[in-house]
């Protein structure tokens, strides 16, 4: 078996040593090098080809965000940002994702003291999955406008979107392609760490024309993009209001794409649209199937453009109407015709 090769860019020798112990614990991951600066890491990449890079943000000289942009523009590969400088008051996680990083974790969320523990095993599994992800030279390079779905003859009251790993870049692409007066509400579940949730909303709202905000209990499903807050399922009621549920356990995620899309199936029927984007696992597959069963439209992102094909593949396996590239998803959304929710006429 060929070991997975990881380059660690981290200026704390103590943290780097502990991270190395955790990564190499099972014997199938090899830390190729530990670099204390971004410049050193870029030099290593010029002569070697790891499967994945872990990148700190605060580094002497070039910072980690600049390094992510440099790497993704010249020799793209999966990058996981590990930093103490990401949190509810910071937009650095969103900035890292915008620069091309595949995922961001706060150092405080990663306990390096027990390499044999369950949390460490889950982290190594995440590293293995991320190392296989599709990455592109520029986050938008493959995401060109399409026309394959432009002729969709479908009326829609609401669009439900769910995504995980690779999702923020896809959301940026989809939402930035919609005009400021796009009339159909988008309800979104994006799996993201709690401390990054607010920053993701701020990042998207500042970067796209349509309104972007956090969904709130009791608000109407109005035009714009409304993201489920961390720790709460987002649902649509039959009267067109949004509801948040912070208690129900449904699968591995809260918010859950399946919960959102199932509520859209029930409330909107034939006027519901489900879009399952890149991500690990299978969240959203059952919900998309429910939308399709009620006569709505179910769309999955294609494999070629998915950073991780788990969620779209699970949806495809259960049955969707269309498997589309990002450009064709945009074309499809732009071709939808607005229809009031059946219960809110």
Legacy VTK file of the C-alpha trace (Angstrom):
# vtk DataFile Version 3.0
C-alpha trace
ASCII
DATASET POLYDATA
POINTS 345 float
0.000 0.000 0.000
1.346 3.434 -0.971
1.212 5.877 1.929
-0.681 9.136 1.553
1.849 11.992 1.551
1.107 15.165 3.538
3.078 18.398 3.726
2.604 20.310 7.000
3.137 24.097 6.981
3.206 25.151 10.638
5.597 27.463 12.464
5.049 25.968 15.934
7.443 23.052 16.277
5.491 21.638 19.216
2.170 21.710 17.354
3.762 20.350 14.177
5.296 17.413 16.074
1.965 16.537 17.689
0.153 16.850 14.359
2.727 14.588 12.741
2.239 11.931 15.455
-1.511 12.008 14.914
-1.305 11.820 11.127
1.228 8.977 11.058
-0.438 6.919 13.791
-2.064 4.302 11.515
0.963 3.913 9.255
-0.796 4.809 6.001
-0.100 8.565 6.110
3.428 9.896 5.727
4.346 13.489 6.599
6.604 14.364 3.698
7.942 17.547 5.300
7.245 20.070 8.036
7.786 23.654 6.864
7.921 26.625 9.201
7.176 29.201 6.501
4.978 29.423 3.429
8.028 30.177 1.308
9.651 26.925 2.432
6.463 24.971 1.705
6.208 26.434 -1.804
9.840 25.509 -2.428
9.142 21.906 -1.381
6.107 21.811 -3.686
8.284 22.917 -6.607
10.260 19.674 -6.359
7.820 17.224 -4.774
4.125 16.376 -5.028
2.303 15.629 -1.757
-1.307 14.488 -1.805
-2.437 17.209 0.621
-1.112 20.280 2.446
-2.103 21.436 5.919
-1.613 25.199 6.155
-1.496 27.524 9.150
-2.633 31.124 8.556
-0.337 33.094 10.854
3.180 32.478 9.528
6.374 34.551 9.403
6.770 36.218 6.013
4.055 35.224 3.535
0.885 34.371 5.451
-1.113 31.203 4.905
-3.912 32.901 2.971
-1.438 34.283 0.449
0.200 30.866 0.254
-3.114 29.155 -0.501
-3.709 31.565 -3.382
-0.182 31.046 -4.713
-0.407 27.242 -4.542
-3.868 27.060 -6.120
-2.828 29.318 -8.994
0.349 27.410 -9.832
0.309 23.797 -8.572
-3.204 23.070 -7.266
-3.729 20.316 -4.717
-6.021 19.763 -1.718
-5.291 22.220 1.109
-6.667 21.965 4.646
-6.241 25.161 6.669
-5.564 24.587 10.386
-5.503 27.805 12.361
-6.112 29.385 15.748
-7.167 32.588 14.011
-10.564 31.515 12.733
-13.738 31.998 14.702
-17.148 33.695 14.892
-15.684 37.210 14.692
-13.254 36.387 11.877
-13.800 36.017 8.142
-10.447 34.315 7.602
-12.037 30.887 7.127
-14.180 32.228 4.284
-11.172 34.048 2.841
-9.197 30.792 2.859
-12.028 28.958 1.094
-12.323 31.764 -1.443
-8.575 31.472 -2.122
-9.032 27.784 -2.930
-8.594 25.875 0.339
-10.770 22.791 0.437
-11.565 22.872 4.139
-10.815 24.872 7.293
-10.542 23.628 10.877
-9.888 25.563 14.053
-6.910 24.207 15.985
-8.998 24.236 19.147
-11.349 21.717 17.528
-8.518 19.233 17.002
-7.274 17.393 20.118
-3.758 16.153 19.336
-3.190 14.569 22.746
-4.763 11.214 21.884
-3.611 9.962 18.444
-5.388 6.639 19.035
-8.727 8.195 19.976
-11.992 8.313 18.051
-11.654 12.018 17.194
-8.138 11.490 15.849
-9.310 8.552 13.738
-12.127 10.711 12.327
-9.610 13.438 11.486
-7.364 10.989 9.642
-10.383 9.709 7.717
-11.135 13.309 6.739
-7.551 13.741 5.556
-7.836 10.597 3.406
-11.091 11.801 1.815
-9.806 15.331 1.218
-6.632 14.005 -0.383
-8.764 12.395 -3.096
-10.777 15.531 -3.804
-10.951 17.155 -7.223
-9.191 20.528 -7.200
-8.760 23.067 -9.981
-6.176 25.717 -10.805
-8.552 28.536 -9.958
-11.713 28.066 -7.865
-13.877 29.234 -10.795
-11.873 27.798 -13.668
-14.242 24.953 -14.487
-17.342 26.762 -13.412
-18.255 28.342 -16.720
-21.772 29.316 -17.686
-23.740 26.590 -19.396
-26.825 26.215 -21.482
-27.701 22.530 -21.189
-30.521 23.163 -18.713
-31.631 26.579 -19.897
-34.802 25.219 -21.429
-36.195 23.641 -18.262
-39.968 24.004 -18.275
-40.508 24.064 -14.518
-42.323 26.385 -12.166
-40.772 26.789 -8.732
-41.758 28.332 -5.405
-38.537 27.575 -3.558
-35.105 26.057 -4.180
-33.428 23.937 -1.507
-29.649 23.536 -1.710
-27.382 21.330 0.387
-23.588 21.078 0.305
-20.589 20.072 2.379
-16.880 19.931 1.445
-16.249 22.181 -1.548
-19.651 23.764 -1.093
-18.683 27.361 -0.241
-16.962 27.837 -3.605
-19.933 26.296 -5.391
-22.361 28.514 -3.484
-20.286 31.551 -4.413
-20.424 30.561 -8.071
-24.150 29.807 -8.133
-25.258 32.844 -6.151
-22.978 35.269 -7.983
-24.575 34.210 -11.268
-28.078 35.196 -10.114
-29.379 38.734 -10.710
-30.197 40.984 -7.780
-33.931 40.621 -8.518
-33.922 36.815 -8.746
-37.463 36.036 -7.580
-37.252 32.502 -6.154
-36.070 32.028 -2.542
-33.083 29.745 -1.972
-32.878 27.851 1.318
-29.398 26.498 1.969
-27.794 23.901 4.221
-23.996 24.111 4.118
-22.155 21.821 6.527
-19.621 24.060 8.235
-18.049 24.266 11.679
-20.030 26.364 14.161
-17.417 29.085 14.386
-17.429 29.620 10.602
-21.187 29.823 10.057
-21.632 33.582 10.551
-18.478 34.363 8.573
-19.738 32.339 5.620
-22.957 34.360 5.538
-21.033 37.653 5.709
-18.638 36.530 2.984
-21.393 35.512 0.584
-23.530 38.552 1.321
-20.628 40.849 0.551
-19.683 39.059 -2.648
-22.947 38.458 -4.545
-25.773 40.646 -5.800
-28.731 38.889 -4.211
-29.437 39.223 -0.500
-27.787 36.565 1.677
-28.616 36.065 5.341
-29.038 33.595 8.152
-32.475 32.002 8.223
-34.576 33.027 11.228
-37.505 31.319 12.867
-40.820 32.666 11.558
-39.464 34.720 8.652
-41.154 34.362 5.280
-39.399 32.567 2.436
-38.650 35.717 0.473
-36.299 36.261 -2.474
-32.659 35.888 -1.523
-30.472 33.107 -0.141
-31.094 32.034 3.443
-28.601 29.742 5.174
-29.497 27.421 8.030
-27.610 28.457 11.175
-25.289 25.926 12.758
-27.059 23.585 15.166
-30.567 24.109 13.773
-32.562 22.256 11.134
-34.160 24.633 8.644
-37.636 23.753 7.404
-40.280 25.351 5.204
-43.881 25.383 6.418
-46.974 25.069 4.243
-47.677 28.781 4.742
-44.295 29.840 3.369
-42.618 30.567 6.679
-39.228 29.288 7.814
-38.887 27.285 11.003
-35.780 26.337 12.973
-35.503 23.149 15.019
-32.546 22.942 17.419
-33.579 19.714 19.135
-34.523 16.972 16.665
-31.795 14.448 15.860
-31.957 13.433 12.195
-28.899 11.674 10.843
-25.405 13.005 11.488
-26.017 16.667 10.743
-27.914 19.577 12.242
-28.703 21.376 10.001
-29.627 18.484 7.735
-30.122 18.731 4.000
-32.543 15.822 4.153
-34.726 17.630 6.710
-34.783 20.811 4.629
-35.563 19.092 1.353
-38.233 16.835 2.887
-40.009 19.943 4.201
-39.816 21.543 0.748
-41.313 18.388 -0.764
-44.206 18.548 1.696
-44.812 22.314 1.452
-44.130 23.004 -2.229
-44.962 19.735 -3.966
-44.436 20.091 -7.723
-43.111 23.629 -7.199
-40.142 22.464 -5.123
-36.560 22.233 -6.417
-33.726 20.311 -4.735
-30.036 20.840 -5.570
-27.430 18.511 -4.047
-23.884 19.824 -4.338
-20.409 18.514 -3.554
-19.772 16.970 -0.149
-18.911 13.936 1.924
-21.546 11.439 2.976
-25.120 11.165 1.762
-27.008 14.093 3.282
-29.602 15.479 0.905
-30.087 12.275 -1.080
-33.276 11.164 0.684
-34.615 14.720 0.693
-33.989 15.152 -3.029
-35.770 11.856 -3.654
-38.743 13.156 -1.627
-38.892 16.321 -3.763
-38.794 14.223 -6.928
-41.481 11.859 -5.582
-43.827 14.831 -5.072
-43.329 15.964 -8.656
-40.649 18.564 -7.972
-37.275 18.873 -9.656
-34.172 17.166 -8.214
-30.694 18.133 -9.443
-27.273 16.717 -8.511
-23.875 18.219 -9.285
-21.825 16.160 -11.716
-18.754 14.163 -10.673
-16.244 16.094 -12.774
-16.880 19.356 -10.924
-17.487 17.959 -7.420
-14.636 18.332 -4.944
-16.101 15.290 -3.175
-18.721 13.268 -5.045
-20.282 11.559 -2.004
-23.468 13.579 -1.586
-24.283 14.018 -5.289
-23.606 10.325 -5.962
-25.907 9.277 -3.117
-28.630 11.490 -4.565
-28.089 10.092 -8.051
-28.269 6.545 -6.692
-31.692 7.268 -5.170
-32.867 9.048 -8.318
-32.656 12.645 -9.544
-34.037 14.324 -12.637
-30.784 15.912 -13.777
-27.035 15.556 -13.213
-25.482 18.877 -14.198
-22.256 20.843 -14.273
-22.193 24.062 -12.219
-22.772 26.162 -15.321
-25.786 24.110 -16.303
-27.170 24.282 -12.764
-27.042 28.083 -13.059
-28.736 27.922 -16.459
-31.433 25.740 -14.979
-32.039 28.078 -12.041
-32.239 31.068 -14.361
-34.787 29.250 -16.509
-37.199 28.526 -13.650
-40.484 30.419 -13.507
-41.727 31.622 -10.147
-44.924 30.203 -8.683
-46.414 31.016 -5.234
-46.288 28.295 -2.617
-49.487 26.201 -2.775
-50.413 27.061 0.816
-49.491 30.742 0.587
-51.580 31.869 -2.379
LINES 1 346
345 0 1 2 3 4 5 6 7 8 9 10 11 12 13 14 15 16 17 18 19 20 21 22 23 24 25 26 27 28 29 30 31 32 33 34 35 36 37 38 39 40 41 42 43 44 45 46 47 48 49 50 51 52 53 54 55 56 57 58 59 60 61 62 63 64 65 66 67 68 69 70 71 72 73 74 75 76 77 78 79 80 81 82 83 84 85 86 87 88 89 90 91 92 93 94 95 96 97 98 99 100 101 102 103 104 105 106 107 108 109 110 111 112 113 114 115 116 117 118 119 120 121 122 123 124 125 126 127 128 129 130 131 132 133 134 135 136 137 138 139 140 141 142 143 144 145 146 147 148 149 150 151 152 153 154 155 156 157 158 159 160 161 162 163 164 165 166 167 168 169 170 171 172 173 174 175 176 177 178 179 180 181 182 183 184 185 186 187 188 189 190 191 192 193 194 195 196 197 198 199 200 201 202 203 204 205 206 207 208 209 210 211 212 213 214 215 216 217 218 219 220 221 222 223 224 225 226 227 228 229 230 231 232 233 234 235 236 237 238 239 240 241 242 243 244 245 246 247 248 249 250 251 252 253 254 255 256 257 258 259 260 261 262 263 264 265 266 267 268 269 270 271 272 273 274 275 276 277 278 279 280 281 282 283 284 285 286 287 288 289 290 291 292 293 294 295 296 297 298 299 300 301 302 303 304 305 306 307 308 309 310 311 312 313 314 315 316 317 318 319 320 321 322 323 324 325 326 327 328 329 330 331 332 333 334 335 336 337 338 339 340 341 342 343 344
